[in-house]
C-alpha cells in the first residue's frame, strides 16, 4: 500500500471512495468527497494511457 498525493496525478483519475458502514447523509454533494472519505481506490482499468504511466 502507498499514498499517492492528488497533486502528483498527470491525468484525471477515477477515484473510488472506500465506503464505511454508515450511509451518506441526505443532500451529500460530490464536491465534499475529498473531505468526507479517508481513503480512495484508483481504478487502474479506467484509462489505458494512465495505466501505462501509473502502473
mmCIF file as Biopython writes it, N, C-alpha, C and O atoms, coordinates in Angstrom:
data_model
#
loop_
_atom_site.group_PDB
_atom_site.id
_atom_site.type_symbol
_atom_site.label_atom_id
_atom_site.label_alt_id
_atom_site.label_comp_id
_atom_site.label_asym_id
_atom_site.label_entity_id
_atom_site.label_seq_id
_atom_site.pdbx_PDB_ins_code
_atom_site.Cartn_x
_atom_site.Cartn_y
_atom_site.Cartn_z
_atom_site.occupancy
_atom_site.B_iso_or_equiv
_atom_site.auth_seq_id
_atom_site.auth_asym_id
_atom_site.pdbx_PDB_model_num
ATOM 1   N N  . UNK A ? 1  ? 0.827   -1.137 0.000   1.0 0.0 1  A 1 
ATOM 2   C CA . UNK A ? 1  ? 0.000   0.000  0.000   1.0 0.0 1  A 1 
ATOM 3   C C  . UNK A ? 1  ? 0.895   1.231  0.000   1.0 0.0 1  A 1 
ATOM 4   O O  . UNK A ? 1  ? 1.951   1.244  0.633   1.0 0.0 1  A 1 
ATOM 5   N N  . UNK A ? 2  ? 0.467   2.255  -0.709  1.0 0.0 2  A 1 
ATOM 6   C CA . UNK A ? 2  ? 1.217   3.500  -0.738  1.0 0.0 2  A 1 
ATOM 7   C C  . UNK A ? 2  ? 0.256   4.668  -0.850  1.0 0.0 2  A 1 
ATOM 8   O O  . UNK A ? 2  ? -0.913  4.495  -1.194  1.0 0.0 2  A 1 
ATOM 9   N N  . UNK A ? 3  ? 0.746   5.829  -0.565  1.0 0.0 3  A 1 
ATOM 10  C CA . UNK A ? 3  ? -0.048  7.045  -0.653  1.0 0.0 3  A 1 
ATOM 11  C C  . UNK A ? 3  ? 0.357   7.782  -1.915  1.0 0.0 3  A 1 
ATOM 12  O O  . UNK A ? 3  ? 1.542   8.016  -2.155  1.0 0.0 3  A 1 
ATOM 13  N N  . UNK A ? 4  ? -0.624  8.144  -2.716  1.0 0.0 4  A 1 
ATOM 14  C CA . UNK A ? 4  ? -0.381  8.923  -3.924  1.0 0.0 4  A 1 
ATOM 15  C C  . UNK A ? 4  ? -1.048  10.274 -3.703  1.0 0.0 4  A 1 
ATOM 16  O O  . UNK A ? 4  ? -2.267  10.355 -3.551  1.0 0.0 4  A 1 
ATOM 17  N N  . UNK A ? 5  ? -0.262  11.310 -3.685  1.0 0.0 5  A 1 
ATOM 18  C CA . UNK A ? 5  ? -0.805  12.644 -3.474  1.0 0.0 5  A 1 
ATOM 19  C C  . UNK A ? 5  ? -1.541  13.112 -4.719  1.0 0.0 5  A 1 
ATOM 20  O O  . UNK A ? 5  ? -1.084  12.880 -5.838  1.0 0.0 5  A 1 
ATOM 21  N N  . UNK A ? 6  ? -2.673  13.768 -4.527  1.0 0.0 6  A 1 
ATOM 22  C CA . UNK A ? 6  ? -3.509  14.179 -5.651  1.0 0.0 6  A 1 
ATOM 23  C C  . UNK A ? 6  ? -2.824  15.167 -6.586  1.0 0.0 6  A 1 
ATOM 24  O O  . UNK A ? 6  ? -3.147  15.215 -7.773  1.0 0.0 6  A 1 
ATOM 25  N N  . UNK A ? 7  ? -1.891  15.951 -6.076  1.0 0.0 7  A 1 
ATOM 26  C CA . UNK A ? 7  ? -1.212  16.915 -6.945  1.0 0.0 7  A 1 
ATOM 27  C C  . UNK A ? 7  ? -0.147  16.262 -7.822  1.0 0.0 7  A 1 
ATOM 28  O O  . UNK A ? 7  ? 0.468   16.939 -8.646  1.0 0.0 7  A 1 
ATOM 29  N N  . UNK A ? 8  ? 0.079   14.960 -7.659  1.0 0.0 8  A 1 
ATOM 30  C CA . UNK A ? 8  ? 1.078   14.274 -8.481  1.0 0.0 8  A 1 
ATOM 31  C C  . UNK A ? 8  ? 0.460   13.552 -9.679  1.0 0.0 8  A 1 
ATOM 32  O O  . UNK A ? 8  ? 1.192   12.971 -10.480 1.0 0.0 8  A 1 
ATOM 33  N N  . UNK A ? 9  ? -0.861  13.574 -9.821  1.0 0.0 9  A 1 
ATOM 34  C CA . UNK A ? 9  ? -1.501  12.936 -10.962 1.0 0.0 9  A 1 
ATOM 35  C C  . UNK A ? 9  ? -1.241  13.748 -12.227 1.0 0.0 9  A 1 
ATOM 36  O O  . UNK A ? 9  ? -1.365  14.973 -12.226 1.0 0.0 9  A 1 
ATOM 37  N N  . UNK A ? 10 ? -0.882  13.057 -13.301 1.0 0.0 10 A 1 
ATOM 38  C CA . UNK A ? 10 ? -0.670  13.720 -14.578 1.0 0.0 10 A 1 
ATOM 39  C C  . UNK A ? 10 ? -1.966  13.877 -15.359 1.0 0.0 10 A 1 
ATOM 40  O O  . UNK A ? 10 ? -2.115  14.805 -16.154 1.0 0.0 10 A 1 
ATOM 41  N N  . UNK A ? 11 ? -2.885  12.979 -15.130 1.0 0.0 11 A 1 
ATOM 42  C CA . UNK A ? 11 ? -4.181  12.986 -15.806 1.0 0.0 11 A 1 
ATOM 43  C C  . UNK A ? 11 ? -5.271  12.805 -14.759 1.0 0.0 11 A 1 
ATOM 44  O O  . UNK A ? 11 ? -4.994  12.505 -13.597 1.0 0.0 11 A 1 
ATOM 45  N N  . UNK A ? 12 ? -6.497  12.988 -15.184 1.0 0.0 12 A 1 
ATOM 46  C CA . UNK A ? 12 ? -7.614  12.718 -14.288 1.0 0.0 12 A 1 
ATOM 47  C C  . UNK A ? 12 ? -7.645  11.241 -13.927 1.0 0.0 12 A 1 
ATOM 48  O O  . UNK A ? 12 ? -7.261  10.390 -14.729 1.0 0.0 12 A 1 
ATOM 49  N N  . UNK A ? 13 ? -8.090  10.951 -12.755 1.0 0.0 13 A 1 
ATOM 50  C CA . UNK A ? 13 ? -8.162  9.569  -12.305 1.0 0.0 13 A 1 
ATOM 51  C C  . UNK A ? 13 ? -9.570  9.278  -11.815 1.0 0.0 13 A 1 
ATOM 52  O O  . UNK A ? 13 ? -10.279 10.167 -11.341 1.0 0.0 13 A 1 
ATOM 53  N N  . UNK A ? 14 ? -9.954  8.038  -11.935 1.0 0.0 14 A 1 
ATOM 54  C CA . UNK A ? 14 ? -11.246 7.609  -11.437 1.0 0.0 14 A 1 
ATOM 55  C C  . UNK A ? 14 ? -11.033 7.084  -10.023 1.0 0.0 14 A 1 
ATOM 56  O O  . UNK A ? 14 ? -10.594 5.950  -9.833  1.0 0.0 14 A 1 
ATOM 57  N N  . UNK A ? 15 ? -11.346 7.914  -9.037  1.0 0.0 15 A 1 
ATOM 58  C CA . UNK A ? 15 ? -11.158 7.546  -7.638  1.0 0.0 15 A 1 
ATOM 59  C C  . UNK A ? 15 ? -12.452 6.970  -7.089  1.0 0.0 15 A 1 
ATOM 60  O O  . UNK A ? 15 ? -13.521 7.563  -7.239  1.0 0.0 15 A 1 
ATOM 61  N N  . UNK A ? 16 ? -12.348 5.812  -6.453  1.0 0.0 16 A 1 
ATOM 62  C CA . UNK A ? 16 ? -13.500 5.159  -5.849  1.0 0.0 16 A 1 
ATOM 63  C C  . UNK A ? 16 ? -13.332 5.260  -4.341  1.0 0.0 16 A 1 
ATOM 64  O O  . UNK A ? 16 ? -12.359 4.733  -3.801  1.0 0.0 16 A 1 
ATOM 65  N N  . UNK A ? 17 ? -14.247 5.918  -3.649  1.0 0.0 17 A 1 
ATOM 66  C CA . UNK A ? 17 ? -14.090 6.068  -2.200  1.0 0.0 17 A 1 
ATOM 67  C C  . UNK A ? 17 ? -14.189 4.733  -1.480  1.0 0.0 17 A 1 
ATOM 68  O O  . UNK A ? 17 ? -14.904 3.834  -1.922  1.0 0.0 17 A 1 
ATOM 69  N N  . UNK A ? 18 ? -13.479 4.607  -0.384  1.0 0.0 18 A 1 
ATOM 70  C CA . UNK A ? 18 ? -13.609 3.446  0.490   1.0 0.0 18 A 1 
ATOM 71  C C  . UNK A ? 18 ? -14.756 3.779  1.429   1.0 0.0 18 A 1 
ATOM 72  O O  . UNK A ? 18 ? -14.604 4.580  2.352   1.0 0.0 18 A 1 
ATOM 73  N N  . UNK A ? 19 ? -15.893 3.164  1.190   1.0 0.0 19 A 1 
ATOM 74  C CA . UNK A ? 19 ? -17.086 3.449  1.973   1.0 0.0 19 A 1 
ATOM 75  C C  . UNK A ? 19 ? -17.009 2.740  3.316   1.0 0.0 19 A 1 
ATOM 76  O O  . UNK A ? 19 ? -16.455 1.646  3.417   1.0 0.0 19 A 1 
ATOM 77  N N  . UNK A ? 20 ? -17.553 3.352  4.322   1.0 0.0 20 A 1 
ATOM 78  C CA . UNK A ? 20 ? -17.612 2.752  5.652   1.0 0.0 20 A 1 
ATOM 79  C C  . UNK A ? 20 ? -18.919 1.995  5.836   1.0 0.0 20 A 1 
ATOM 80  O O  . UNK A ? 20 ? -19.562 1.602  4.863   1.0 0.0 20 A 1 
ATOM 81  N N  . UNK A ? 21 ? -19.298 1.799  7.069   1.0 0.0 21 A 1 
ATOM 82  C CA . UNK A ? 21 ? -20.513 1.046  7.368   1.0 0.0 21 A 1 
ATOM 83  C C  . UNK A ? 21 ? -21.744 1.941  7.494   1.0 0.0 21 A 1 
ATOM 84  O O  . UNK A ? 21 ? -22.855 1.443  7.674   1.0 0.0 21 A 1 
ATOM 85  N N  . UNK A ? 22 ? -21.555 3.252  7.401   1.0 0.0 22 A 1 
ATOM 86  C CA . UNK A ? 22 ? -22.681 4.176  7.542   1.0 0.0 22 A 1 
ATOM 87  C C  . UNK A ? 22 ? -23.117 4.702  6.180   1.0 0.0 22 A 1 
ATOM 88  O O  . UNK A ? 22 ? -22.348 4.704  5.219   1.0 0.0 22 A 1 
ATOM 89  N N  . UNK A ? 23 ? -24.370 5.149  6.122   1.0 0.0 23 A 1 
ATOM 90  C CA . UNK A ? 23 ? -24.903 5.753  4.909   1.0 0.0 23 A 1 
ATOM 91  C C  . UNK A ? 23 ? -24.452 7.198  4.820   1.0 0.0 23 A 1 
ATOM 92  O O  . UNK A ? 23 ? -24.132 7.824  5.831   1.0 0.0 23 A 1 
ATOM 93  N N  . UNK A ? 24 ? -24.426 7.725  3.597   1.0 0.0 24 A 1 
ATOM 94  C CA . UNK A ? 24 ? -24.148 9.151  3.415   1.0 0.0 24 A 1 
ATOM 95  C C  . UNK A ? 24 ? -25.363 9.949  3.847   1.0 0.0 24 A 1 
ATOM 96  O O  . UNK A ? 24 ? -26.498 9.489  3.718   1.0 0.0 24 A 1 
ATOM 97  N N  . UNK A ? 25 ? -25.126 11.131 4.352   1.0 0.0 25 A 1 
ATOM 98  C CA . UNK A ? 25 ? -26.220 11.985 4.799   1.0 0.0 25 A 1 
ATOM 99  C C  . UNK A ? 25 ? -27.028 12.482 3.603   1.0 0.0 25 A 1 
ATOM 100 O O  . UNK A ? 25 ? -26.477 12.668 2.518   1.0 0.0 25 A 1 
ATOM 101 N N  . UNK A ? 26 ? -28.336 12.697 3.794   1.0 0.0 26 A 1 
ATOM 102 C CA . UNK A ? 26 ? -29.158 13.234 2.694   1.0 0.0 26 A 1 
ATOM 103 C C  . UNK A ? 26 ? -28.611 14.591 2.250   1.0 0.0 26 A 1 
ATOM 104 O O  . UNK A ? 26 ? -28.209 15.409 3.078   1.0 0.0 26 A 1 
ATOM 105 N N  . UNK A ? 27 ? -28.600 14.816 0.970   1.0 0.0 27 A 1 
ATOM 106 C CA . UNK A ? 27 ? -28.096 16.077 0.429   1.0 0.0 27 A 1 
ATOM 107 C C  . UNK A ? 27 ? -26.583 16.103 0.282   1.0 0.0 27 A 1 
ATOM 108 O O  . UNK A ? 27 ? -26.008 17.170 0.069   1.0 0.0 27 A 1 
ATOM 109 N N  . UNK A ? 28 ? -25.925 14.950 0.391   1.0 0.0 28 A 1 
ATOM 110 C CA . UNK A ? 28 ? -24.465 14.890 0.245   1.0 0.0 28 A 1 
ATOM 111 C C  . UNK A ? 28 ? -24.092 15.337 -1.160  1.0 0.0 28 A 1 
ATOM 112 O O  . UNK A ? 28 ? -24.679 14.879 -2.141  1.0 0.0 28 A 1 
ATOM 113 N N  . UNK A ? 29 ? -23.125 16.223 -1.253  1.0 0.0 29 A 1 
ATOM 114 C CA . UNK A ? 29 ? -22.670 16.741 -2.543  1.0 0.0 29 A 1 
ATOM 115 C C  . UNK A ? 29 ? -21.343 16.080 -2.912  1.0 0.0 29 A 1 
ATOM 116 O O  . UNK A ? 29 ? -20.501 15.833 -2.048  1.0 0.0 29 A 1 
ATOM 117 N N  . UNK A ? 30 ? -21.169 15.801 -4.187  1.0 0.0 30 A 1 
ATOM 118 C CA . UNK A ? 30 ? -19.944 15.140 -4.649  1.0 0.0 30 A 1 
ATOM 119 C C  . UNK A ? 30 ? -18.702 15.992 -4.387  1.0 0.0 30 A 1 
ATOM 120 O O  . UNK A ? 30 ? -17.595 15.461 -4.300  1.0 0.0 30 A 1 
ATOM 121 N N  . UNK A ? 31 ? -18.876 17.287 -4.265  1.0 0.0 31 A 1 
ATOM 122 C CA . UNK A ? 31 ? -17.731 18.162 -4.032  1.0 0.0 31 A 1 
ATOM 123 C C  . UNK A ? 31 ? -17.143 17.997 -2.630  1.0 0.0 31 A 1 
ATOM 124 O O  . UNK A ? 31 ? -16.041 18.478 -2.370  1.0 0.0 31 A 1 
ATOM 125 N N  . UNK A ? 32 ? -17.849 17.334 -1.734  1.0 0.0 32 A 1 
ATOM 126 C CA . UNK A ? 32 ? -17.369 17.089 -0.374  1.0 0.0 32 A 1 
ATOM 127 C C  . UNK A ? 32 ? -16.586 15.784 -0.261  1.0 0.0 32 A 1 
ATOM 128 O O  . UNK A ? 32 ? -16.112 15.450 0.825   1.0 0.0 32 A 1 
ATOM 129 N N  . UNK A ? 33 ? -16.441 15.048 -1.342  1.0 0.0 33 A 1 
ATOM 130 C CA . UNK A ? 33 ? -15.874 13.695 -1.289  1.0 0.0 33 A 1 
ATOM 131 C C  . UNK A ? 33 ? -14.453 13.648 -0.733  1.0 0.0 33 A 1 
ATOM 132 O O  . UNK A ? 33 ? -14.142 12.773 0.074   1.0 0.0 33 A 1 
ATOM 133 N N  . UNK A ? 34 ? -13.587 14.569 -1.148  1.0 0.0 34 A 1 
ATOM 134 C CA . UNK A ? 34 ? -12.203 14.527 -0.667  1.0 0.0 34 A 1 
ATOM 135 C C  . UNK A ? 34 ? -12.108 14.766 0.834   1.0 0.0 34 A 1 
ATOM 136 O O  . UNK A ? 34 ? -11.193 14.264 1.486   1.0 0.0 34 A 1 
ATOM 137 N N  . UNK A ? 35 ? -13.040 15.522 1.380   1.0 0.0 35 A 1 
ATOM 138 C CA . UNK A ? 35 ? -13.057 15.766 2.825   1.0 0.0 35 A 1 
ATOM 139 C C  . UNK A ? 35 ? -13.786 14.673 3.592   1.0 0.0 35 A 1 
ATOM 140 O O  . UNK A ? 35 ? -13.453 14.398 4.744   1.0 0.0 35 A 1 
ATOM 141 N N  . UNK A ? 36 ? -14.775 14.050 2.966   1.0 0.0 36 A 1 
ATOM 142 C CA . UNK A ? 36 ? -15.627 13.092 3.669   1.0 0.0 36 A 1 
ATOM 143 C C  . UNK A ? 36 ? -15.016 11.695 3.766   1.0 0.0 36 A 1 
ATOM 144 O O  . UNK A ? 36 ? -15.278 10.980 4.733   1.0 0.0 36 A 1 
ATOM 145 N N  . UNK A ? 37 ? -14.218 11.298 2.795   1.0 0.0 37 A 1 
ATOM 146 C CA . UNK A ? 37 ? -13.668 9.947  2.774   1.0 0.0 37 A 1 
ATOM 147 C C  . UNK A ? 37 ? -12.178 9.984  3.099   1.0 0.0 37 A 1 
ATOM 148 O O  . UNK A ? 37 ? -11.454 10.873 2.650   1.0 0.0 37 A 1 
ATOM 149 N N  . UNK A ? 38 ? -11.735 9.013  3.880   1.0 0.0 38 A 1 
ATOM 150 C CA . UNK A ? 38 ? -10.344 8.976  4.304   1.0 0.0 38 A 1 
ATOM 151 C C  . UNK A ? 38 ? -9.422  8.251  3.348   1.0 0.0 38 A 1 
ATOM 152 O O  . UNK A ? 38 ? -8.204  8.422  3.415   1.0 0.0 38 A 1 
ATOM 153 N N  . UNK A ? 39 ? -9.988  7.431  2.444   1.0 0.0 39 A 1 
ATOM 154 C CA . UNK A ? 39 ? -9.160  6.651  1.525   1.0 0.0 39 A 1 
ATOM 155 C C  . UNK A ? 39 ? -9.922  6.431  0.221   1.0 0.0 39 A 1 
ATOM 156 O O  . UNK A ? 39 ? -11.152 6.453  0.190   1.0 0.0 39 A 1 
ATOM 157 N N  . UNK A ? 40 ? -9.166  6.218  -0.852  1.0 0.0 40 A 1 
ATOM 158 C CA . UNK A ? 40 ? -9.747  6.004  -2.171  1.0 0.0 40 A 1 
ATOM 159 C C  . UNK A ? 40 ? -8.994  4.878  -2.876  1.0 0.0 40 A 1 
ATOM 160 O O  . UNK A ? 40 ? -7.795  4.687  -2.674  1.0 0.0 40 A 1 
ATOM 161 N N  . UNK A ? 41 ? -9.723  4.145  -3.700  1.0 0.0 41 A 1 
ATOM 162 C CA . UNK A ? 41 ? -9.111  3.196  -4.625  1.0 0.0 41 A 1 
ATOM 163 C C  . UNK A ? 41 ? -8.926  3.921  -5.952  1.0 0.0 41 A 1 
ATOM 164 O O  . UNK A ? 41 ? -9.746  4.767  -6.310  1.0 0.0 41 A 1 
ATOM 165 N N  . UNK A ? 42 ? -7.867  3.607  -6.681  1.0 0.0 42 A 1 
ATOM 166 C CA . UNK A ? 42 ? -7.667  4.152  -8.019  1.0 0.0 42 A 1 
ATOM 167 C C  . UNK A ? 42 ? -8.062  3.074  -9.005  1.0 0.0 42 A 1 
ATOM 168 O O  . UNK A ? 42 ? -7.506  1.976  -8.985  1.0 0.0 42 A 1 
ATOM 169 N N  . UNK A ? 43 ? -9.015  3.376  -9.865  1.0 0.0 43 A 1 
ATOM 170 C CA . UNK A ? 43 ? -9.470  2.418  -10.861 1.0 0.0 43 A 1 
ATOM 171 C C  . UNK A ? 43 ? -8.436  2.356  -11.980 1.0 0.0 43 A 1 
ATOM 172 O O  . UNK A ? 43 ? -8.416  3.207  -12.869 1.0 0.0 43 A 1 
ATOM 173 N N  . UNK A ? 44 ? -7.586  1.349  -11.928 1.0 0.0 44 A 1 
ATOM 174 C CA . UNK A ? 44 ? -6.491  1.275  -12.905 1.0 0.0 44 A 1 
ATOM 175 C C  . UNK A ? 44 ? -6.952  0.818  -14.283 1.0 0.0 44 A 1 
ATOM 176 O O  . UNK A ? 44 ? -6.160  0.833  -15.225 1.0 0.0 44 A 1 
ATOM 177 N N  . UNK A ? 45 ? -8.200  0.416  -14.428 1.0 0.0 45 A 1 
ATOM 178 C CA . UNK A ? 45 ? -8.722  -0.018 -15.724 1.0 0.0 45 A 1 
ATOM 179 C C  . UNK A ? 45 ? -9.500  1.081  -16.438 1.0 0.0 45 A 1 
ATOM 180 O O  . UNK A ? 45 ? -10.071 0.829  -17.499 1.0 0.0 45 A 1 
ATOM 181 N N  . UNK A ? 46 ? -9.538  2.273  -15.894 1.0 0.0 46 A 1 
ATOM 182 C CA . UNK A ? 46 ? -10.341 3.352  -16.448 1.0 0.0 46 A 1 
ATOM 183 C C  . UNK A ? 46 ? -9.761  3.910  -17.753 1.0 0.0 46 A 1 
ATOM 184 O O  . UNK A ? 46 ? -10.508 4.204  -18.687 1.0 0.0 46 A 1 
ATOM 185 N N  . UNK A ? 47 ? -8.444  4.054  -17.820 1.0 0.0 47 A 1 
ATOM 186 C CA . UNK A ? 47 ? -7.819  4.705  -18.963 1.0 0.0 47 A 1 
ATOM 187 C C  . UNK A ? 47 ? -6.510  3.981  -19.275 1.0 0.0 47 A 1 
ATOM 188 O O  . UNK A ? 47 ? -5.658  3.842  -18.397 1.0 0.0 47 A 1 
ATOM 189 N N  . UNK A ? 48 ? -6.342  3.525  -20.502 1.0 0.0 48 A 1 
ATOM 190 C CA . UNK A ? 48 ? -5.133  2.790  -20.881 1.0 0.0 48 A 1 
ATOM 191 C C  . UNK A ? 48 ? -3.883  3.646  -20.754 1.0 0.0 48 A 1 
ATOM 192 O O  . UNK A ? 48 ? -2.843  3.144  -20.328 1.0 0.0 48 A 1 
ATOM 193 N N  . UNK A ? 49 ? -3.956  4.921  -21.111 1.0 0.0 49 A 1 
ATOM 194 C CA . UNK A ? 49 ? -2.787  5.782  -21.043 1.0 0.0 49 A 1 
ATOM 195 C C  . UNK A ? 49 ? -2.362  6.036  -19.602 1.0 0.0 49 A 1 
ATOM 196 O O  . UNK A ? 49 ? -1.170  6.032  -19.294 1.0 0.0 49 A 1 
ATOM 197 N N  . UNK A ? 50 ? -3.328  6.256  -18.723 1.0 0.0 50 A 1 
ATOM 198 C CA . UNK A ? 50 ? -3.000  6.462  -17.310 1.0 0.0 50 A 1 
ATOM 199 C C  . UNK A ? 50 ? -2.438  5.177  -16.713 1.0 0.0 50 A 1 
ATOM 200 O O  . UNK A ? 50 ? -1.573  5.217  -15.838 1.0 0.0 50 A 1 
ATOM 201 N N  . UNK A ? 51 ? -2.935  4.039  -17.191 1.0 0.0 51 A 1 
ATOM 202 C CA . UNK A ? 51 ? -2.445  2.753  -16.696 1.0 0.0 51 A 1 
ATOM 203 C C  . UNK A ? 51 ? -0.975  2.562  -17.053 1.0 0.0 51 A 1 
ATOM 204 O O  . UNK A ? 51 ? -0.213  2.028  -16.247 1.0 0.0 51 A 1 
ATOM 205 N N  . UNK A ? 52 ? -0.564  2.986  -18.239 1.0 0.0 52 A 1 
ATOM 206 C CA . UNK A ? 52 ? 0.828   2.850  -18.661 1.0 0.0 52 A 1 
ATOM 207 C C  . UNK A ? 52 ? 1.744   3.731  -17.817 1.0 0.0 52 A 1 
ATOM 208 O O  . UNK A ? 52 ? 2.877   3.350  -17.520 1.0 0.0 52 A 1 
ATOM 209 N N  . UNK A ? 53 ? 1.256   4.906  -17.433 1.0 0.0 53 A 1 
ATOM 210 C CA . UNK A ? 53 ? 2.082   5.835  -16.656 1.0 0.0 53 A 1 
ATOM 211 C C  . UNK A ? 53 ? 2.168   5.407  -15.208 1.0 0.0 53 A 1 
ATOM 212 O O  . UNK A ? 53 ? 3.255   5.392  -14.632 1.0 0.0 53 A 1 
ATOM 213 N N  . UNK A ? 54 ? 1.024   5.055  -14.602 1.0 0.0 54 A 1 
ATOM 214 C CA . UNK A ? 54 ? 0.962   4.817  -13.153 1.0 0.0 54 A 1 
ATOM 215 C C  . UNK A ? 54 ? 1.424   3.427  -12.754 1.0 0.0 54 A 1 
ATOM 216 O O  . UNK A ? 54 ? 1.992   3.260  -11.675 1.0 0.0 54 A 1 
ATOM 217 N N  . UNK A ? 55 ? 1.195   2.421  -13.597 1.0 0.0 55 A 1 
ATOM 218 C CA . UNK A ? 55 ? 1.490   1.053  -13.163 1.0 0.0 55 A 1 
ATOM 219 C C  . UNK A ? 55 ? 2.560   0.428  -14.006 1.0 0.0 55 A 1 
ATOM 220 O O  . UNK A ? 55 ? 2.932   -0.724 -13.778 1.0 0.0 55 A 1 
#
